[in-house]
């Protein structure tokens, strides 16, 4: 599933291409009422966690969630024909963006948008108060590996970020959130904000700025740091990855690279 850094990445790119323009909206697939926004000005493109919102002049907001299979396709030539499976195409004078196979593409009024946002925790790529983020994490009744995938705790973190961030924090994913000190939770929030910002700008997970294409433990057979076999187990229905040597269950001290 695309994680929050990618949603912010696409929001920034779509806003740069189409923001302020009157957009031509179509639904080649026929599963979205594009006429409601067709010919109207795109005021803004906003990301919140894994959700994206198109704010359209004098029209409901368009809410998008990519789910597991959704994707955005960019066309520098707006005359490029869309795929037949495109749910929504927005085209401006200089570019077009296609939305394919999202789990959600809905027209929402302001109250409905507010209800979605109210369910989300602080977004590491937003302006949220670090105190609220720390409180939300330490108040979670369960392990930190579960908390990071709970969008009501921190919005936008997914499985890849969970693995890499907890490795860098030297936290075992089964560490109870209640055992985290304020300093640990604050440092983990800062690490998450810093690295996810790099991921947003690069359009991919970046857990080592010196080697952006590498991962420490996520989907690796061995730990890139020490060479130990990476351990895996299902936590909240997703496979967690960690280094059994560098992420001991009983070790809670936070070290960042």
Secondary structure, DSSP 4 states (H G I P E B T S, - for coil): ---HHHHHHHHHHHHHHHTTSB-EEE-TTS-S-GGGTTTSBEEEEEEETTEEEEEETTSPEEEEE-TTT-EEEEESSTTSPPPTTEEEEEE-SS-EEEEES-SEEEEE-HHHHHHHHHT--EETTTT--HHHHHHHHHH-SSBHHHHTT-TTTEET--HHHHHHHHHHTT--TT-BGGG--HHHHHHHHHHHHHHHHHHHHHTS--S-TTSTT--SSTT-SB-TTT-PBEEEEEETTEEEEEETTTS-TT-------
